[in-house]
Amino acid sequence: MAEATHPLGHARRVPDKAACILAETDEVMTYAEMEASANQGARLMRDLGLKRGDVVAVILENGFETFRIAWAAQRIGVFLTSLSTKSSVGDLAYILRDSDARLVIASDALAGELKQATEGLDVAAYSITGQGGLRAWSDARSAFSADPLEDPQPGTDMLYSSGTTGRPKGVRPTLPDGPLDAPTPLMTMGRDLYGMNADTLYLSTSPLYHAAPLRWAMTVHRFGGTVVIMSRFDAEQALALIEKHRITASTWVPTHFVRLLKLPDAVRARYDTSSMTAAVHAAAPCPVPVKQAMIDWWGPIVHEYYSGTETCGITALSAQEWLAKPGSVGRAVLGRVRILDDAYREQSVGAVGEVYFSDGPAFAYHNDPDKTAKAHSPQGWATLGDIGRLDEDGYLFLTDRKGFMIISGGVNIYPQEIENLLIVHPAVADVAVIGAPDDEMGERVVAVVQPTDWADAGPALAEALTRIAREQLGGVKTPRQIDFRRSLPREPTGKLLKRLIREDYYAKDVAS
């Protein structure tokens, strides 16, 4: 094994280099420390009877333990399933059962929830130091040798989608075979598109139980760089960390950009962000004015890609490409983009349809052949459920999620276009556009707005937003109803849980 792109090799060459830094405390975990814990954890997992293809689940806040356990799993050929720390006991039990987890490890703060969730399940349950009446993972791990395994086997993750349109689905990729340091698609992207290498100082802004934050941080570890971990996102703190650590690469979601841009000008000007060479965003399409404002502020380092937990394909584009193709999410860098209609016929340039990828990595939804089949066309191409179009140069433009499309009076209306317009209004902190039941039109367009200042919630703001929508989008796309809420349900990554909002309106319709 070459070990050139794996923490095992970095621990030997630069043992005292920081693998991770906790943003709030400046505590450091070196490559030598991370490697020792990973080897001990891997030996403990094997001692517990785990074999290649088994599943290890974790419920952890952002911190060192995520990587100690993830790198342990990666070297014994098992799948790592990372669960949201915001999950209910019922959801934890569902995922543990659905994933067929053999082992689950929780933070001390979540030990009580784990103990409840594992009642009646055949799974070995630990908390880090033994809280909540569970066994102590750290103590059990320390009893094993920190020497490298004689027969390592590469593992990977099996993560669950966030469930924005239904119950979370476990995405089970093909288990890798070969050396531990075999290249991955994210390594290729990180190196070729974002300049990642051993000198990378990476700011992790989102919860590590989600796919992109976990995978990018582990990719930086493969290069031998340093990951600065935020426990939770705060816009001004993120700017301060960029300046303090001379961050070179970072990952974001559009909601982060909105919050950064709504900081007072004096706060934004206070911090030096010139060390950054790549600010990468994904997770949701970014409104054109927001993306333009970030490029104006940070320069042509704002990169974008489109993919999903399934990683059946990836598109990407640079800031320079986006300036020439505003609103695009790029061209394919993994797989090939196909646009299909409802009859699975491939569409011509400019035609809107469902976005599929051909020639990408294979995946299946764990224990759900029906969902797996629905995510694939008869040609065997895979979709993430988004609607979009290709231009004449092969650049993809997303329209919306298929499940969020509103059909009002027989007309297809895509909420994303309306949301992208309203979010840039200075009085709007957040917005969701949904279809609510309507006896005459089937569905009516409703905008649910979180005001920047709750005192602004009322008829005057509603009228202003209605006027803007009518002037720029026309009468059909103008919300017929604008409601105000103090907050909207979002994942910590910024992903809007629109399903929950829609369910409220449909429940009210049934009740009436």
C-alpha positions as CSV (number, residue, x, y, z in Angstrom):
1,M,0.0,0.0,0.0
2,A,1.4,3.4,-1.1
3,E,-0.1,5.3,1.9
4,A,0.5,8.5,0.0
5,T,-3.2,9.6,0.3
6,H,-4.3,8.0,3.6
7,P,-3.9,9.1,7.3
8,L,-1.9,5.9,7.9
9,G,0.9,7.3,5.8
10,H,0.6,10.9,7.1
11,A,0.9,9.6,10.7
12,R,4.2,8.0,9.8
13,R,5.6,11.0,7.9
14,V,4.2,14.0,9.8
15,P,2.9,12.5,13.1
16,D,2.6,15.8,14.9
17,K,0.7,17.6,12.2
18,A,-2.8,18.7,13.1
19,A,-5.4,16.5,11.4
20,C,-8.2,18.4,13.1
21,I,-8.7,21.6,15.2
22,L,-11.8,22.4,17.2
23,A,-12.8,25.9,16.3
24,E,-14.2,26.8,19.7
25,T,-11.4,25.6,21.9
26,D,-8.3,25.4,19.6
27,E,-7.8,21.8,20.7
28,V,-5.7,19.8,18.3
29,M,-5.8,16.1,17.2
30,T,-2.6,15.1,15.4
31,Y,-2.4,12.6,12.7
32,A,-0.5,10.2,15.1
33,E,-3.3,10.5,17.6
34,M,-6.1,10.0,15.0
35,E,-4.2,7.0,13.6
36,A,-3.7,5.3,16.9
37,S,-7.4,5.7,17.9
38,A,-8.5,4.4,14.4
39,N,-6.3,1.3,14.7
40,Q,-7.5,0.6,18.3
41,G,-11.1,1.1,17.2
42,A,-10.8,-1.1,14.2
43,R,-9.4,-3.9,16.4
44,L,-12.2,-3.5,18.9
45,M,-14.8,-3.6,16.1
46,R,-13.3,-6.9,14.8
47,D,-13.3,-8.2,18.4
48,L,-17.0,-7.5,18.6
49,G,-17.5,-9.8,15.6
50,L,-17.9,-7.2,12.8
51,K,-17.0,-8.5,9.3
52,R,-16.7,-7.0,5.9
53,G,-20.0,-5.5,4.7
54,D,-21.4,-5.0,8.3
55,V,-22.7,-1.6,9.4
56,V,-21.4,0.6,12.2
57,A,-23.7,3.5,13.2
58,V,-22.7,6.7,15.1
59,I,-24.7,9.5,16.6
60,L,-22.1,12.2,17.3
61,E,-21.9,16.0,17.5
62,N,-19.1,17.6,15.5
63,G,-15.7,16.7,17.0
64,F,-12.7,14.4,17.0
65,E,-14.7,11.2,17.7
66,T,-16.3,11.3,14.3
67,F,-13.0,10.8,12.6
68,R,-11.5,8.4,15.1
69,I,-14.5,6.1,14.4
70,A,-14.8,6.8,10.7
71,W,-11.2,6.0,9.9
72,A,-11.5,2.8,12.1
73,A,-14.4,1.7,10.0
74,Q,-12.7,2.6,6.8
75,R,-9.9,0.1,7.3
76,I,-11.8,-3.0,8.1
77,G,-14.3,-3.1,5.2
78,V,-17.4,-2.0,7.0
79,F,-20.1,0.7,6.2
80,L,-20.3,3.8,8.4
81,T,-23.8,5.1,9.0
82,S,-23.9,8.5,10.6
83,L,-27.2,9.5,12.2
84,S,-28.5,13.1,12.8
85,T,-28.1,14.3,16.3
86,K,-31.5,16.0,15.9
87,S,-33.3,12.6,15.3
88,S,-36.1,11.5,17.5
89,V,-35.9,8.3,19.4
90,G,-38.3,6.8,16.9
91,D,-36.2,7.8,13.9
92,L,-33.0,6.5,15.5
93,A,-34.7,3.1,16.1
94,Y,-36.0,3.1,12.5
95,I,-32.6,3.8,10.9
96,L,-30.7,1.4,13.2
97,R,-33.2,-1.3,12.3
98,D,-33.3,-0.5,8.6
99,S,-29.5,-0.3,8.3
100,D,-29.0,-3.6,10.0
101,A,-26.4,-2.0,12.2
102,R,-24.3,-4.4,14.3
103,L,-22.7,-1.6,16.4
104,V,-23.8,1.9,17.4
105,I,-21.8,4.5,19.3
106,A,-23.3,7.8,20.6
107,S,-21.9,10.9,22.2
108,D,-22.4,11.1,26.0
109,A,-25.1,13.8,25.5
110,L,-27.2,11.4,23.4
111,A,-26.6,8.2,25.4
112,G,-30.1,8.4,26.9
113,E,-31.8,8.6,23.5
114,L,-29.7,5.8,22.2
115,K,-30.5,3.5,25.1
116,Q,-34.3,4.0,24.4
117,A,-33.8,3.6,20.6
118,T,-32.0,0.3,21.0
119,E,-34.6,-1.4,23.2
120,G,-35.5,-4.7,21.6
121,L,-32.8,-4.4,18.9
122,D,-29.9,-6.8,18.5
123,V,-27.1,-4.2,18.3
124,A,-24.1,-3.5,20.5
125,A,-24.6,0.0,22.0
126,Y,-21.9,2.2,23.4
127,S,-21.5,5.9,24.5
128,I,-18.1,7.5,24.4
129,T,-17.4,7.4,28.2
130,G,-20.2,5.1,29.3
131,Q,-23.0,7.6,30.1
132,G,-26.6,6.6,30.1
133,G,-26.0,3.1,31.4
134,L,-24.2,2.1,28.2
135,R,-20.7,0.6,27.8
136,A,-17.8,3.1,27.4
137,W,-16.4,3.0,23.9
138,S,-13.2,5.0,24.8
139,D,-12.3,2.6,27.6
140,A,-13.0,-0.5,25.5
141,R,-10.9,0.9,22.6
142,S,-7.9,1.7,24.8
143,A,-7.4,-1.9,25.6
144,F,-6.3,-2.7,22.1
145,S,-3.1,-2.2,20.2
146,A,-2.6,1.0,18.3
147,D,-0.4,-0.7,15.7
148,P,-1.6,-0.8,12.1
149,L,-3.7,-3.8,11.1
150,E,-1.9,-6.6,9.2
151,D,-4.8,-7.1,6.8
152,P,-6.7,-3.8,6.3
153,Q,-9.7,-3.7,3.9
154,P,-11.3,-0.5,2.7
155,G,-14.7,0.4,3.9
156,T,-17.0,3.3,3.0
157,D,-20.1,5.1,4.2
158,M,-23.8,4.2,3.9
159,L,-25.5,7.4,4.8
160,Y,-29.2,8.2,5.0
161,S,-30.8,10.9,2.9
162,S,-32.2,13.8,5.0
163,G,-35.8,12.9,4.2
164,T,-36.9,16.2,2.8
165,T,-39.6,14.5,0.8
166,G,-40.2,11.4,2.8
167,R,-38.7,8.9,5.2
168,P,-34.8,8.8,5.1
169,K,-33.4,6.3,2.7
170,G,-30.1,4.4,3.2
171,V,-27.8,4.9,0.2
172,R,-25.7,1.7,-0.1
173,P,-22.8,2.1,-2.6
174,T,-20.6,-0.7,-3.8
175,L,-18.1,-1.6,-1.2
176,P,-14.6,-0.7,-2.4
177,D,-12.0,-3.3,-3.1
178,G,-8.3,-2.6,-3.2
179,P,-5.8,-0.5,-1.2
180,L,-6.9,1.8,1.6
181,D,-5.4,4.8,-0.3
182,A,-7.2,4.1,-3.7
183,P,-8.2,7.4,-5.3
184,T,-11.8,8.6,-4.8
185,P,-13.9,10.9,-7.1
186,L,-13.8,13.6,-4.4
187,M,-10.0,13.4,-4.3
188,T,-9.9,14.0,-8.0
189,M,-12.3,17.0,-7.7
190,G,-10.5,18.4,-4.7
191,R,-7.1,18.2,-6.5
192,D,-8.1,19.2,-10.0
193,L,-10.8,21.8,-9.4
194,Y,-10.1,23.2,-5.9
195,G,-6.3,22.8,-5.6
196,M,-6.5,20.6,-2.4
197,N,-3.2,19.1,-1.2
198,A,-1.2,18.5,1.9
199,D,-1.1,22.2,2.7
200,T,-4.9,22.6,2.6
201,L,-6.4,24.3,5.7
202,Y,-10.1,23.4,5.4
203,L,-13.0,25.0,7.3
204,S,-15.9,22.5,7.9
205,T,-19.0,24.6,8.4
206,S,-21.8,21.9,8.6
207,P,-22.8,18.9,10.7
208,L,-20.5,15.9,10.0
209,Y,-23.4,13.5,10.0
210,H,-24.3,14.7,6.5
211,A,-22.7,13.3,3.4
212,A,-20.8,16.2,1.9
213,P,-19.3,17.6,5.2
214,L,-18.1,14.2,6.3
215,R,-16.8,13.2,2.9
216,W,-15.0,16.5,2.2
217,A,-13.3,16.5,5.6
218,M,-12.1,12.9,5.1
219,T,-10.9,13.8,1.6
220,V,-8.8,16.6,3.2
221,H,-7.4,14.0,5.6
222,R,-6.5,11.8,2.6
223,F,-4.4,14.7,1.2
224,G,-2.8,15.2,4.7
225,G,-4.4,18.7,5.2
226,T,-5.9,20.1,8.4
227,V,-9.7,20.3,9.1
228,V,-11.0,23.1,11.3
229,I,-14.3,21.9,12.7
230,M,-17.1,24.3,13.7
231,S,-19.5,22.8,16.2
232,R,-22.4,24.8,14.6
233,F,-22.5,27.5,11.9
234,D,-22.3,31.1,12.9
235,A,-21.7,33.6,10.1
236,E,-19.3,36.0,11.8
237,Q,-17.4,33.2,13.6
238,A,-16.8,31.6,10.2
239,L,-15.2,34.8,8.9
240,A,-13.1,35.0,12.1
241,L,-11.9,31.4,11.6
242,I,-10.9,32.1,8.0
243,E,-8.7,34.9,9.1
244,K,-7.3,33.2,12.2
245,H,-6.3,29.9,10.6
246,R,-5.6,31.3,7.1
247,I,-8.2,28.9,5.7
248,T,-7.5,28.0,2.1
249,A,-10.6,25.8,1.3
250,S,-14.1,25.7,2.7
251,T,-17.5,24.2,1.9
252,W,-20.9,26.0,2.2
253,V,-24.6,25.9,1.4
254,P,-26.5,28.8,-0.1
255,T,-28.2,29.5,3.3
256,H,-24.7,30.2,4.7
257,F,-24.1,32.7,2.0
258,V,-27.4,34.4,2.7
259,R,-26.5,34.8,6.3
260,L,-23.0,36.0,5.5
261,L,-24.4,38.6,3.2
262,K,-26.9,39.9,5.7
263,L,-24.2,40.7,8.2
264,P,-23.6,44.4,8.6
265,D,-21.1,45.8,6.1
266,A,-18.7,46.8,9.0
267,V,-18.7,43.2,10.2
268,R,-18.0,41.8,6.8
269,A,-15.2,44.2,6.3
270,R,-13.6,43.4,9.6
271,Y,-12.1,40.0,8.6
272,D,-9.4,39.1,6.1
273,T,-10.6,36.2,3.9
274,S,-7.8,36.6,1.3
275,S,-6.2,33.3,2.2
276,M,-9.0,31.3,0.6
277,T,-8.4,29.9,-2.8
278,A,-11.6,27.8,-3.0
279,A,-15.0,28.3,-1.4
280,V,-17.2,25.4,-2.6
281,H,-20.9,25.3,-2.3
282,A,-23.6,22.7,-3.0
283,A,-26.7,21.1,-1.4
284,A,-29.2,23.4,-3.1
285,P,-29.3,25.8,-6.1
286,C,-28.0,29.2,-5.2
287,P,-30.0,32.3,-6.1
288,V,-28.2,34.2,-8.9
289,P,-28.1,37.5,-6.9
290,V,-26.6,35.7,-3.9
291,K,-24.0,34.0,-5.9
292,Q,-23.1,37.2,-7.7
293,A,-22.7,39.0,-4.4
294,M,-20.4,36.3,-3.0
295,I,-18.2,36.5,-6.1
296,D,-18.1,40.3,-5.9
297,W,-17.0,39.9,-2.2
298,W,-14.6,37.0,-2.3
299,G,-13.5,37.0,-5.9
300,P,-13.5,34.2,-8.5
301,I,-12.9,31.5,-6.0
302,V,-16.6,30.5,-5.4
303,H,-17.0,27.1,-6.9
304,E,-20.2,25.0,-7.2
305,Y,-21.1,21.4,-7.7
306,Y,-24.3,19.4,-7.9
307,S,-24.6,15.9,-6.6
308,G,-26.3,14.0,-3.7
309,T,-25.8,11.4,-1.1
310,E,-26.2,8.8,-3.8
311,T,-23.2,10.2,-5.8
312,C,-24.5,8.7,-9.0
313,G,-23.0,11.6,-10.9
314,I,-21.6,15.1,-10.3
315,T,-21.6,18.4,-12.2
316,A,-19.3,21.3,-11.3
317,L,-18.3,24.7,-12.5
318,S,-15.9,27.5,-11.5
319,A,-16.8,31.1,-10.7
320,Q,-15.6,32.1,-14.2
321,E,-17.8,29.6,-15.8
322,W,-20.8,30.6,-13.7
323,L,-20.3,34.3,-14.7
324,A,-20.6,33.2,-18.3
325,K,-23.6,30.8,-17.4
326,P,-25.3,32.4,-14.4
327,G,-27.7,30.0,-12.7
328,S,-26.0,26.9,-14.0
329,V,-24.7,24.1,-11.7
330,G,-22.1,23.1,-14.3
331,R,-21.1,20.3,-16.6
332,A,-20.7,16.6,-15.7
333,V,-17.4,15.7,-14.1
334,L,-18.7,12.2,-13.0
335,G,-21.1,10.4,-15.2
336,R,-23.1,12.0,-18.0
337,V,-26.2,14.2,-17.6
338,R,-29.4,13.0,-19.4
339,I,-32.7,14.9,-19.4
340,L,-35.8,12.6,-19.7
341,D,-39.5,13.3,-20.0
342,D,-42.1,11.3,-18.1
343,A,-41.9,8.6,-20.7
344,Y,-38.2,8.3,-20.2
345,R,-37.4,9.8,-23.6
346,E,-34.2,11.8,-23.8
347,Q,-34.9,15.5,-24.4
348,S,-33.3,18.0,-26.7
349,V,-31.2,21.0,-25.7
350,G,-33.2,23.5,-23.7
351,A,-36.1,21.2,-22.9
352,V,-37.0,20.7,-19.2
353,G,-37.3,17.3,-17.8
354,E,-36.0,15.0,-15.0
355,V,-32.2,15.0,-14.5
356,Y,-30.6,11.6,-14.8
357,F,-26.9,10.4,-14.8
358,S,-25.6,7.6,-17.0
359,D,-22.1,6.0,-16.6
360,G,-21.8,7.0,-12.9
361,P,-21.2,4.9,-9.8
362,A,-23.8,2.3,-8.9
363,F,-25.9,2.5,-5.7
364,A,-29.0,1.0,-4.2
365,Y,-31.4,2.1,-1.4
366,H,-30.8,-0.3,1.4
367,N,-33.6,-2.8,2.0
368,D,-35.8,-0.9,-0.5
369,P,-35.7,-2.4,-4.1
370,D,-38.9,-0.4,-5.0
371,K,-37.3,3.0,-4.3
372,T,-34.1,1.8,-6.0
373,A,-36.1,0.9,-9.1
374,K,-38.0,4.2,-9.1
375,A,-34.7,6.1,-8.9
376,H,-33.6,4.5,-12.2
377,S,-34.8,4.7,-15.8
378,P,-35.4,1.7,-18.0
379,Q,-32.0,2.5,-19.5
380,G,-30.4,2.0,-16.1
381,W,-29.7,5.7,-15.5
382,A,-30.1,7.2,-12.0
383,T,-31.8,10.3,-10.8
384,L,-31.8,12.4,-7.6
385,G,-35.3,13.6,-8.3
386,D,-34.5,17.0,-9.7
387,I,-35.9,18.9,-12.7
388,G,-33.7,20.8,-15.1
389,R,-32.4,21.4,-18.6
390,L,-29.1,21.3,-20.5
391,D,-27.9,24.2,-22.7
392,E,-26.0,23.9,-26.0
393,D,-22.7,23.7,-24.2
394,G,-23.7,20.9,-21.9
395,Y,-24.3,23.1,-18.8
396,L,-27.0,21.9,-16.4
397,F,-29.6,24.4,-15.1
398,L,-31.9,23.1,-12.3
399,T,-35.5,24.1,-12.1
400,D,-36.6,22.4,-8.8
401,R,-37.2,19.2,-7.1
402,K,-39.8,17.1,-8.9
403,G,-41.7,16.5,-5.6
404,F,-42.0,20.2,-4.9
405,M,-43.6,21.2,-8.3
406,I,-46.9,23.0,-7.9
407,I,-49.7,22.2,-10.4
408,S,-52.2,25.1,-10.3
409,G,-54.9,25.3,-12.8
410,G,-53.0,22.7,-14.9
411,V,-49.9,24.8,-15.0
412,N,-46.6,23.6,-13.7
413,I,-45.0,26.1,-11.3
414,Y,-41.5,25.6,-9.8
415,P,-41.2,27.1,-6.3
416,Q,-37.4,27.5,-6.5
417,E,-37.8,30.4,-8.9
418,I,-40.1,32.3,-6.6
419,E,-38.0,31.6,-3.5
420,N,-34.8,32.8,-5.3
421,L,-36.6,36.1,-6.0
422,L,-38.1,36.7,-2.6
423,I,-35.0,35.7,-0.5
424,V,-32.9,38.7,-1.7
425,H,-35.5,41.2,-0.2
426,P,-33.8,42.8,2.8
427,A,-36.8,42.1,5.0
428,V,-36.8,38.4,4.3
429,A,-34.6,36.1,6.4
430,D,-35.9,32.9,4.9
431,V,-38.7,31.7,2.6
432,A,-40.5,28.6,1.4
433,V,-42.9,28.4,-1.5
434,I,-45.4,25.5,-1.5
435,G,-48.6,24.4,-3.1
436,A,-51.5,24.3,-0.7
437,P,-54.9,22.6,-1.5
438,D,-57.3,24.8,-3.5
439,D,-60.8,23.7,-4.5
440,E,-60.8,25.7,-7.7
441,M,-57.2,25.5,-8.9
442,G,-56.1,22.2,-7.4
443,E,-53.2,23.9,-5.7
444,R,-52.5,27.6,-4.9
445,V,-49.1,29.1,-4.5
446,V,-48.3,30.0,-0.9
447,A,-45.1,31.8,0.2
448,V,-44.2,31.2,3.9
449,V,-41.9,33.9,5.0
450,Q,-39.6,34.3,8.0
451,P,-39.0,38.1,8.3
452,T,-35.6,39.5,9.3
453,D,-37.5,41.5,11.9
454,W,-40.7,40.0,13.2
455,A,-42.2,43.5,13.6
456,D,-42.3,43.6,9.8
457,A,-44.6,40.6,9.5
458,G,-47.9,41.9,8.2
459,P,-49.9,43.2,5.2
460,A,-47.4,45.9,4.1
461,L,-44.5,43.3,3.6
462,A,-46.9,40.8,2.1
463,E,-48.1,43.5,-0.4
464,A,-44.5,44.5,-1.2
465,L,-43.5,40.9,-1.9
466,T,-46.6,40.2,-4.0
467,R,-45.9,43.3,-6.1
468,I,-42.3,42.2,-6.7
469,A,-43.3,38.7,-7.7
470,R,-46.0,40.0,-10.1
471,E,-43.7,42.5,-11.7
472,Q,-40.8,40.0,-12.2
473,L,-42.5,36.6,-12.6
474,G,-46.0,37.4,-13.8
475,G,-49.4,36.7,-12.4
476,V,-49.4,32.8,-12.6
477,K,-46.3,32.5,-10.4
478,T,-47.3,35.2,-7.9
479,P,-48.2,33.8,-4.5
480,R,-51.9,33.9,-3.8
481,Q,-51.2,33.8,-0.1
482,I,-48.2,35.0,2.0
483,D,-48.0,33.8,5.6
484,F,-45.3,34.6,8.2
485,R,-43.5,32.3,10.6
486,R,-40.8,33.1,13.1
487,S,-38.6,30.3,11.7
488,L,-38.7,27.7,9.0
489,P,-37.7,24.0,9.5
490,R,-34.2,23.5,8.1
491,E,-31.6,20.8,8.5
492,P,-28.4,22.2,10.2
493,T,-26.8,22.0,6.7
494,G,-29.4,24.6,5.5
495,K,-31.6,22.1,3.6
496,L,-35.2,23.2,3.8
497,L,-37.6,20.6,5.1
498,K,-40.4,21.8,2.9
499,R,-42.3,18.5,3.4
500,L,-43.1,19.5,7.0
501,I,-44.6,22.9,5.8
502,R,-46.7,21.3,3.1
503,E,-48.0,18.7,5.6
504,D,-49.2,21.6,7.8
505,Y,-51.3,23.1,5.0
506,Y,-52.7,19.8,3.9
507,A,-53.6,18.9,7.5
508,K,-55.5,22.2,7.9
509,D,-57.4,21.4,4.7
510,V,-58.5,18.0,6.0
511,A,-59.5,19.6,9.4
512,S,-61.6,22.2,7.7
